[in-house]
């Protein structure tokens, strides 16, 4: 099972910044130290080419980010300081997601050890999301396979408003999102199927909503590829997720979805999404668990 990563993802932020940037390195180390992944299964990626970005994002916005020209208001909306390092990190994350999607189509399962920047719009970034890696990967695949049917399954606690906006009116793409209704982002963008939960939804109710609605969506759309933004912010101790799932309930979510995709021969690209746990390193542990489930089930059903 190929997993895509880069040291460029390890961007330094102020100690009091709410985004846990170290979760990417820590989860990667957990996967290696625990013997879940072999070193040769983690592929170091280079930054994406500009033409890949331009299929989705406006040239003026790309120029602003690449030259660190966001004004204060734009940086506050983004939630991250505009620096050359942020630009490199963002285009490298895009490439990791793009390659994970192609690996999924080739082998059944592909993993980006980051990704899921679903709040980025064509002309601006917000919510810690600079470029929309999912939309960029989809446009890249469609460039080669125009008729492929792709489903975005977003189980991050927050709606992927940027993804829904960019991919709207494309009948080849189905955007599914299950998220807290009254939480960030304030203004939701209607996707193909949006399932809203109450604040602090308990695990049993959440899983019932997820499994029933997603099964219906899969029957309705029948995708050739699933891009799954898993999300670790569903945990009851997350700072921003406003869900109340336990560790075991998140593991049950992961196992059930991955088994459904892999057993039914639906290629799946697994992305991290958000996670802001109050307990240091717990977000990384949740991401690690998701990838561990993907590896085990890929071996069980596909021998990857």
Secondary structure, DSSP 8 states (H G I E B T S, - for coil): -EEEE-GGG-----TT-SS-TTHHHHHHHHHHHTTSS-GGGEEE-----HHHHHTTS-HHHHHHHHTT---HHHHHHHTS---HHHHHHHHHHHHHHHHHHHHHHHHSEEEESS---TT--SS--BTTBSS-HHHHHHHHHHHH-TT--EEEEE-SSS--HHHHHHHTT-TTEEEEEEEESSSSSSS----SEEEEE-TTEEHHHHHHHHHHHHHHHHHHH--SEEEEE--STTBTTBSS--EEB-HHHHHHHHHHHHHHHHHTT-EEEEE-----BSSTTHHHHHHHHHHHHHHHHHHHHH--
